[in-house]
């Protein structure tokens, strides 16, 4: 009897979402779609967009803009925290793990706990990543860590490591090194907080999600992976993506059903 109840719980967890017209939206279909989009993006991002001179020129334009706005403080901030190698290593580990894992966790939780919210924020995520990829192609930007030494930035992943066995892989296959604008690290972190906060059931989980975007800003700055304007760009892309996703009609009523009822 206990086995049947456990099995029923599992079936309920994977229950498809249904529109009013009866069309199901299944968990595994959504997971496969997300995986294809996610890893497809990662594959295409490994193709370097633009030449090194163009990426450097665009990065220097960002430096000039930040100096005009009096916000070019990334190098000073990084050098202050270089005195704490343990923190730098932890930041490197955070940079290459949480960014990739957390969005998947949020998508799964959304499907389980609020299907209509899942569909809406799945679209936001897709728009956000697609727009960013287009920007990476037309406006490649070299991250601070790759700028000439005269700027004083340190490539912390190369010098300090922190990702264990991932370090060698990251150095050999770092993806598109000129995908700094917009900061998808910040955009995805902010998306996770906005999309996932309402479905979290514990105060600790809510708190961690709420602070994650701010931790991400700190991490991308002290690891010299993004300028402040890249972070602003990430916020703008998220906002535009939410507007685009909001243009989709919401006339169809969403309900959940048991897997067995679809037969």
C-alpha contacts under 8 A as a table, 3 or more apart, distances in Angstrom:
res1	aa1	res2	aa2	distance
1	X	4	X	5.20
1	X	5	X	6.38
2	X	5	X	5.11
2	X	6	X	6.14
3	X	6	X	5.11
3	X	7	X	6.13
4	X	7	X	4.98
4	X	8	X	6.02
5	X	8	X	4.97
5	X	9	X	6.22
6	X	9	X	5.12
6	X	10	X	6.40
7	X	10	X	5.08
7	X	11	X	6.22
8	X	11	X	5.02
8	X	12	X	6.08
9	X	12	X	5.02
9	X	13	X	6.15
10	X	13	X	5.01
10	X	14	X	6.44
11	X	14	X	5.19
11	X	15	X	6.01
11	X	258	X	6.91
11	X	259	X	6.10
11	X	260	X	7.97
12	X	15	X	4.85
12	X	257	X	7.90
12	X	258	X	5.69
12	X	259	X	6.87
13	X	112	X	6.09
14	X	26	X	7.61
14	X	27	X	5.87
14	X	112	X	7.44
14	X	259	X	7.10
15	X	26	X	7.13
15	X	27	X	7.18
15	X	256	X	6.71
15	X	257	X	5.77
15	X	258	X	4.97
15	X	259	X	4.86
16	X	24	X	5.72
16	X	25	X	5.29
16	X	26	X	4.32
16	X	27	X	6.05
16	X	256	X	6.31
16	X	257	X	6.14
16	X	258	X	7.01
16	X	259	X	6.30
17	X	24	X	5.52
17	X	25	X	4.88
17	X	26	X	6.36
17	X	115	X	6.34
17	X	254	X	6.97
17	X	255	X	6.07
17	X	256	X	4.69
17	X	257	X	6.49
18	X	21	X	7.72
18	X	22	X	5.62
18	X	23	X	5.56
18	X	24	X	4.45
18	X	25	X	6.05
18	X	254	X	5.87
18	X	255	X	5.40
18	X	256	X	5.78
18	X	257	X	6.89
19	X	22	X	5.36
19	X	23	X	5.54
19	X	24	X	6.64
19	X	252	X	5.91
19	X	253	X	5.76
19	X	254	X	4.96
19	X	255	X	6.57
20	X	23	X	7.48
20	X	252	X	5.82
20	X	253	X	5.30
20	X	254	X	6.43
20	X	255	X	7.56
21	X	252	X	7.83
25	X	29	X	7.38
25	X	30	X	7.42
26	X	29	X	5.35
26	X	30	X	6.33
27	X	30	X	5.24
27	X	31	X	6.13
27	X	111	X	7.27
28	X	31	X	4.94
28	X	32	X	6.06
29	X	32	X	5.23
29	X	33	X	6.15
30	X	33	X	5.04
30	X	34	X	6.05
31	X	34	X	5.08
31	X	35	X	6.09
32	X	35	X	5.03
32	X	36	X	6.11
33	X	36	X	5.19
33	X	37	X	6.19
34	X	37	X	5.18
34	X	38	X	5.83
35	X	38	X	4.99
35	X	39	X	5.89
35	X	40	X	7.90
36	X	39	X	5.52
36	X	40	X	5.55
37	X	40	X	4.99
37	X	41	X	6.03
37	X	126	X	7.81
38	X	41	X	5.30
38	X	42	X	6.44
39	X	42	X	4.80
39	X	43	X	6.06
40	X	43	X	5.11
40	X	44	X	6.21
41	X	44	X	5.19
41	X	45	X	5.92
41	X	129	X	7.78
41	X	133	X	7.68
42	X	45	X	5.08
42	X	46	X	6.48
42	X	175	X	7.18
43	X	46	X	5.33
43	X	47	X	7.42
43	X	175	X	7.74
44	X	47	X	5.52
45	X	48	X	6.93
45	X	133	X	7.48
45	X	175	X	5.66
45	X	176	X	4.95
45	X	179	X	7.71
46	X	173	X	7.64
46	X	174	X	7.34
46	X	175	X	3.85
46	X	176	X	4.59
47	X	175	X	7.13
47	X	176	X	5.89
48	X	51	X	7.79
48	X	175	X	7.68
48	X	176	X	4.92
48	X	177	X	6.85
48	X	178	X	6.94
49	X	136	X	6.54
49	X	137	X	5.10
49	X	138	X	7.77
49	X	140	X	6.00
49	X	176	X	7.04
49	X	178	X	6.82
49	X	179	X	7.91
50	X	54	X	6.36
50	X	55	X	6.66
50	X	137	X	6.91
50	X	138	X	7.84
50	X	139	X	7.93
50	X	140	X	5.98
51	X	54	X	5.36
51	X	55	X	6.32
52	X	55	X	5.11
52	X	56	X	6.02
52	X	142	X	7.76
53	X	56	X	5.08
53	X	57	X	6.00
54	X	57	X	5.05
54	X	58	X	6.18
54	X	140	X	7.08
54	X	141	X	7.75
55	X	58	X	5.19
55	X	59	X	6.17
55	X	139	X	7.57
55	X	140	X	4.92
55	X	141	X	4.36
55	X	142	X	4.94
55	X	178	X	6.27
56	X	59	X	5.01
56	X	60	X	6.15
56	X	141	X	6.49
56	X	142	X	5.36
56	X	147	X	7.04
57	X	60	X	5.10
57	X	61	X	6.26
57	X	141	X	7.90
58	X	61	X	4.96
58	X	62	X	6.42
58	X	139	X	7.30
58	X	140	X	7.00
58	X	141	X	5.43
58	X	142	X	7.32
59	X	62	X	5.05
59	X	63	X	6.33
59	X	141	X	5.17
59	X	142	X	5.42
59	X	143	X	7.04
59	X	144	X	7.70
60	X	63	X	4.87
60	X	64	X	6.16
61	X	64	X	5.04
61	X	65	X	6.21
62	X	65	X	4.99
62	X	66	X	6.12
62	X	227	X	7.77
62	X	229	X	7.09
63	X	66	X	5.13
63	X	67	X	6.13
63	X	72	X	6.70
64	X	67	X	5.12
64	X	68	X	6.23
65	X	68	X	5.07
65	X	69	X	6.28
66	X	69	X	4.93
66	X	70	X	5.83
66	X	71	X	5.09
66	X	72	X	4.91
66	X	228	X	7.93
66	X	229	X	7.34
67	X	70	X	4.73
67	X	71	X	6.09
67	X	72	X	5.27
68	X	71	X	7.86
69	X	72	X	7.79
71	X	228	X	7.63
72	X	75	X	7.77
72	X	228	X	7.82
73	X	76	X	5.47
73	X	77	X	6.24
74	X	77	X	5.13
74	X	78	X	6.08
74	X	221	X	6.00
74	X	222	X	7.35
74	X	224	X	7.42
74	X	227	X	6.87
74	X	228	X	7.65
75	X	78	X	5.13
75	X	79	X	6.14
75	X	151	X	7.61
75	X	152	X	6.60
75	X	153	X	5.84
75	X	224	X	7.74
76	X	79	X	5.25
76	X	80	X	6.29
77	X	80	X	5.31
77	X	81	X	6.67
77	X	221	X	7.53
77	X	222	X	6.57
78	X	81	X	5.40
78	X	82	X	6.21
78	X	153	X	7.61
78	X	221	X	6.66
78	X	222	X	4.30
78	X	223	X	7.02
78	X	224	X	7.14
79	X	82	X	5.05
79	X	83	X	7.36
79	X	153	X	7.99
79	X	222	X	7.83
80	X	83	X	6.29
81	X	84	X	5.56
81	X	85	X	7.89
81	X	87	X	7.62
81	X	88	X	7.35
81	X	222	X	6.94
82	X	85	X	6.00
82	X	88	X	6.72
82	X	222	X	7.98
84	X	87	X	5.43
84	X	88	X	6.53
85	X	88	X	5.00
85	X	89	X	6.17
85	X	160	X	7.21
86	X	89	X	5.19
86	X	90	X	6.19
87	X	90	X	5.01
87	X	91	X	6.08
88	X	91	X	4.98
88	X	92	X	6.18
88	X	156	X	7.04
88	X	160	X	7.26
88	X	162	X	7.70
88	X	222	X	7.35
88	X	223	X	7.12
89	X	92	X	5.04
89	X	93	X	6.27
89	X	156	X	7.88
89	X	157	X	7.82
89	X	160	X	6.22
89	X	161	X	5.91
89	X	162	X	4.10
89	X	163	X	7.42
90	X	93	X	5.10
90	X	94	X	6.15
90	X	162	X	6.18
91	X	94	X	4.99
91	X	95	X	6.05
91	X	162	X	7.84
91	X	219	X	5.37
91	X	222	X	7.83
91	X	223	X	7.07
92	X	95	X	5.09
92	X	96	X	6.59
92	X	156	X	7.28
92	X	157	X	6.10
92	X	161	X	6.76
92	X	162	X	5.58
92	X	163	X	6.47
92	X	219	X	7.60
92	X	223	X	6.81
93	X	96	X	5.55
93	X	97	X	6.22
93	X	162	X	5.40
93	X	163	X	4.74
94	X	97	X	5.33
94	X	98	X	5.49
94	X	99	X	7.44
94	X	219	X	7.60
95	X	98	X	6.45
95	X	99	X	6.23
95	X	185	X	7.95
95	X	216	X	7.70
95	X	219	X	6.77
95	X	220	X	7.24
96	X	99	X	6.32
96	X	100	X	7.10
96	X	163	X	7.48
97	X	100	X	5.61
97	X	101	X	6.12
98	X	101	X	5.14
98	X	102	X	5.47
99	X	102	X	6.14
99	X	103	X	7.27
99	X	185	X	5.96
99	X	188	X	7.16
99	X	189	X	7.03
100	X	103	X	6.47
100	X	104	X	7.36
101	X	104	X	5.60
101	X	105	X	6.46
102	X	105	X	5.04
102	X	106	X	6.17
102	X	192	X	7.22
103	X	106	X	5.09
103	X	107	X	6.16
103	X	188	X	6.92
103	X	189	X	7.80
103	X	192	X	6.04
104	X	107	X	5.16
104	X	108	X	6.29
105	X	108	X	5.26
105	X	109	X	6.22
106	X	109	X	5.08
106	X	110	X	6.00
106	X	192	X	6.36
106	X	195	X	7.54
106	X	196	X	5.78
107	X	110	X	5.13
107	X	111	X	6.29
107	X	118	X	6.56
107	X	122	X	7.20
108	X	111	X	5.23
108	X	112	X	6.31
109	X	112	X	5.05
109	X	113	X	5.96
109	X	114	X	7.92
109	X	196	X	7.73
109	X	199	X	7.48
110	X	113	X	5.28
110	X	114	X	5.17
110	X	115	X	6.20
110	X	117	X	6.56
110	X	118	X	4.82
110	X	195	X	7.90
110	X	196	X	6.90
110	X	199	X	6.87
111	X	114	X	5.77
111	X	115	X	4.73
111	X	117	X	7.84
111	X	118	X	5.25
111	X	119	X	7.94
112	X	115	X	6.65
113	X	199	X	6.44
114	X	117	X	5.39
114	X	118	X	6.20
114	X	199	X	7.13
115	X	118	X	4.87
115	X	119	X	6.40
115	X	254	X	7.66
115	X	255	X	7.95
115	X	256	X	7.57
116	X	119	X	5.33
116	X	120	X	6.42
116	X	254	X	6.17
117	X	120	X	5.14
117	X	121	X	6.07
117	X	195	X	7.71
118	X	121	X	5.34
118	X	122	X	5.75
119	X	122	X	5.11
119	X	123	X	6.45
120	X	123	X	5.43
120	X	124	X	6.60
120	X	245	X	6.77
120	X	246	X	7.80
121	X	124	X	4.74
121	X	125	X	6.09
121	X	195	X	6.39
121	X	245	X	7.83
122	X	125	X	5.14
122	X	126	X	6.27
123	X	126	X	5.05
123	X	127	X	6.15
123	X	245	X	5.78
124	X	127	X	5.21
124	X	128	X	6.01
124	X	238	X	7.65
124	X	241	X	5.29
124	X	242	X	5.39
124	X	244	X	7.57
124	X	245	X	5.46
125	X	128	X	5.10
125	X	129	X	6.20
125	X	188	X	7.79
125	X	191	X	7.45
125	X	241	X	7.57
126	X	129	X	5.39
126	X	130	X	6.09
127	X	130	X	5.19
127	X	131	X	6.01
127	X	241	X	5.28
127	X	244	X	7.52
127	X	245	X	7.47
128	X	131	X	5.39
128	X	132	X	6.21
128	X	187	X	7.84
128	X	237	X	6.00
128	X	238	X	5.81
128	X	240	X	7.90
128	X	241	X	5.26
129	X	132	X	5.12
129	X	133	X	6.22
129	X	184	X	7.61
130	X	133	X	5.18
130	X	134	X	6.48
131	X	134	X	5.23
131	X	135	X	6.40
131	X	237	X	7.16
132	X	135	X	5.06
132	X	136	X	6.16
132	X	181	X	7.80
132	X	182	X	6.35
132	X	184	X	7.33
132	X	237	X	7.22
133	X	136	X	5.00
133	X	137	X	6.47
134	X	137	X	5.22
134	X	138	X	6.42
135	X	138	X	5.22
135	X	139	X	5.45
135	X	140	X	7.38
135	X	181	X	7.25
135	X	182	X	7.50
136	X	139	X	5.40
136	X	140	X	5.05
136	X	141	X	7.61
136	X	178	X	7.29
136	X	179	X	5.28
136	X	180	X	7.68
136	X	181	X	6.74
136	X	182	X	7.85
137	X	140	X	6.05
139	X	181	X	7.58
140	X	178	X	5.19
140	X	179	X	6.00
140	X	180	X	7.35
140	X	181	X	7.22
141	X	178	X	4.80
141	X	179	X	6.04
141	X	180	X	5.41
141	X	181	X	6.08
142	X	146	X	6.31
142	X	147	X	6.95
142	X	177	X	6.83
142	X	178	X	4.65
142	X	179	X	7.23
142	X	180	X	6.35
143	X	146	X	5.71
143	X	147	X	6.97
143	X	177	X	7.46
143	X	178	X	6.56
143	X	179	X	7.76
143	X	180	X	5.54
143	X	224	X	6.84
143	X	225	X	5.15
143	X	226	X	5.54
143	X	227	X	7.30
144	X	147	X	5.34
144	X	153	X	6.30
144	X	224	X	5.16
144	X	225	X	5.92
144	X	226	X	6.28
144	X	227	X	6.84
145	X	153	X	5.31
145	X	154	X	5.55
145	X	155	X	4.79
145	X	156	X	7.92
145	X	223	X	7.59
145	X	224	X	4.91
145	X	225	X	6.13
146	X	153	X	7.85
146	X	155	X	7.19
147	X	151	X	6.75
147	X	153	X	7.30
148	X	151	X	6.10
148	X	152	X	7.83
149	X	152	X	5.26
149	X	153	X	6.72
153	X	224	X	6.55
154	X	159	X	7.68
154	X	223	X	7.60
154	X	224	X	6.84
155	X	158	X	5.51
155	X	159	X	6.21
155	X	223	X	6.82
155	X	224	X	6.69
156	X	159	X	5.01
156	X	160	X	5.28
156	X	161	X	6.66
156	X	223	X	5.55
156	X	224	X	7.51
157	X	160	X	5.59
157	X	161	X	4.54
157	X	162	X	7.09
157	X	167	X	7.28
157	X	223	X	7.42
158	X	161	X	5.88
158	X	167	X	7.92
158	X	171	X	7.20
161	X	164	X	7.12
161	X	167	X	6.10
162	X	167	X	7.28
163	X	166	X	5.25
163	X	167	X	5.40
164	X	167	X	5.78
165	X	168	X	6.36
165	X	169	X	7.47
166	X	169	X	5.21
166	X	170	X	5.98
167	X	170	X	5.08
167	X	171	X	6.18
168	X	171	X	5.24
168	X	172	X	6.28
169	X	172	X	5.11
169	X	173	X	5.73
169	X	174	X	7.57
170	X	173	X	5.15
170	X	174	X	4.83
171	X	174	X	5.78
174	X	177	X	6.51
176	X	179	X	5.71
177	X	180	X	7.67
179	X	182	X	7.43
179	X	183	X	7.88
180	X	183	X	5.69
180	X	225	X	7.10
180	X	226	X	5.89
180	X	227	X	7.98
180	X	230	X	6.42
181	X	226	X	7.82
181	X	229	X	7.93
181	X	230	X	4.80
181	X	231	X	7.86
181	X	233	X	6.49
181	X	234	X	7.44
182	X	230	X	4.75
182	X	231	X	6.46
182	X	232	X	7.56
182	X	233	X	4.63
182	X	234	X	4.62
182	X	237	X	7.45
183	X	186	X	5.49
183	X	187	X	6.29
183	X	226	X	6.77
183	X	230	X	5.08
183	X	231	X	5.17
183	X	232	X	7.94
183	X	233	X	6.61
183	X	234	X	4.80
184	X	187	X	4.73
184	X	188	X	5.68
184	X	234	X	5.93
185	X	188	X	5.51
185	X	189	X	6.15
185	X	216	X	6.92
185	X	220	X	7.82
185	X	234	X	7.99
186	X	189	X	5.02
186	X	190	X	6.03
186	X	213	X	6.05
186	X	216	X	6.11
186	X	217	X	6.53
186	X	231	X	6.10
186	X	234	X	6.05
186	X	235	X	7.34
187	X	190	X	5.24
187	X	191	X	6.07
187	X	231	X	7.68
187	X	234	X	4.73
187	X	235	X	5.78
187	X	237	X	7.31
187	X	238	X	5.89
188	X	191	X	4.91
188	X	192	X	6.09
189	X	192	X	5.10
189	X	193	X	6.37
189	X	212	X	6.27
189	X	213	X	4.99
189	X	216	X	7.04
190	X	193	X	5.10
190	X	194	X	6.19
190	X	212	X	7.64
190	X	213	X	5.28
190	X	235	X	7.79
190	X	238	X	7.99
191	X	194	X	5.20
191	X	195	X	5.79
191	X	196	X	7.97
191	X	238	X	7.17
192	X	195	X	5.29
192	X	196	X	5.46
192	X	197	X	7.69
192	X	209	X	7.06
193	X	196	X	5.41
193	X	197	X	5.48
193	X	209	X	5.00
193	X	210	X	5.58
193	X	212	X	7.26
193	X	213	X	7.36
194	X	197	X	5.87
194	X	198	X	7.90
195	X	198	X	7.16
196	X	199	X	5.60
196	X	200	X	6.47
196	X	209	X	7.50
197	X	200	X	5.48
197	X	206	X	5.58
197	X	209	X	6.51
197	X	210	X	7.30
200	X	203	X	7.82
200	X	205	X	6.23
200	X	206	X	5.88
201	X	205	X	7.27
201	X	206	X	7.52
202	X	205	X	5.31
202	X	206	X	6.34
203	X	206	X	5.05
203	X	207	X	6.03
204	X	207	X	5.03
204	X	208	X	6.13
205	X	208	X	5.14
205	X	209	X	6.20
206	X	209	X	5.22
206	X	210	X	6.10
207	X	210	X	5.05
207	X	211	X	6.27
208	X	211	X	5.35
208	X	212	X	5.99
209	X	212	X	5.16
209	X	213	X	7.74
210	X	213	X	7.01
211	X	214	X	5.37
211	X	215	X	6.19
212	X	215	X	5.00
212	X	216	X	5.99
213	X	216	X	4.95
213	X	217	X	6.29
214	X	217	X	5.08
214	X	218	X	6.38
215	X	218	X	5.08
215	X	219	X	6.12
216	X	219	X	4.95
216	X	220	X	6.09
217	X	220	X	5.42
217	X	221	X	6.23
217	X	231	X	7.35
218	X	221	X	5.37
218	X	222	X	6.26
219	X	222	X	5.45
219	X	223	X	6.03
220	X	223	X	5.32
220	X	224	X	6.04
220	X	225	X	5.12
220	X	226	X	5.59
221	X	224	X	5.03
221	X	225	X	6.30
221	X	226	X	5.92
221	X	227	X	6.84
221	X	228	X	7.76
222	X	225	X	7.90
224	X	227	X	7.61
226	X	230	X	5.92
226	X	231	X	7.15
227	X	230	X	5.19
227	X	231	X	6.79
228	X	231	X	5.13
228	X	232	X	6.41
229	X	232	X	4.87
229	X	233	X	6.05
230	X	233	X	4.86
230	X	234	X	6.22
231	X	234	X	4.96
231	X	235	X	6.38
232	X	235	X	5.09
232	X	236	X	6.30
233	X	236	X	5.07
233	X	237	X	6.21
234	X	237	X	5.16
234	X	238	X	6.25
235	X	238	X	5.14
235	X	239	X	6.26
236	X	239	X	5.05
236	X	240	X	6.17
237	X	240	X	5.16
237	X	241	X	6.02
238	X	241	X	5.08
238	X	242	X	6.21
239	X	242	X	5.20
239	X	243	X	6.41
240	X	243	X	5.11
240	X	244	X	6.22
241	X	244	X	5.03
241	X	245	X	6.06
242	X	245	X	5.11
242	X	246	X	6.02
243	X	246	X	4.99
243	X	247	X	6.53
244	X	247	X	5.33
244	X	248	X	7.50
245	X	248	X	5.81
246	X	249	X	7.77
249	X	252	X	7.93
250	X	253	X	7.60
257	X	261	X	6.87
257	X	262	X	7.99
258	X	261	X	5.48
258	X	262	X	7.33
259	X	262	X	5.72
259	X	263	X	7.81
260	X	263	X	5.91
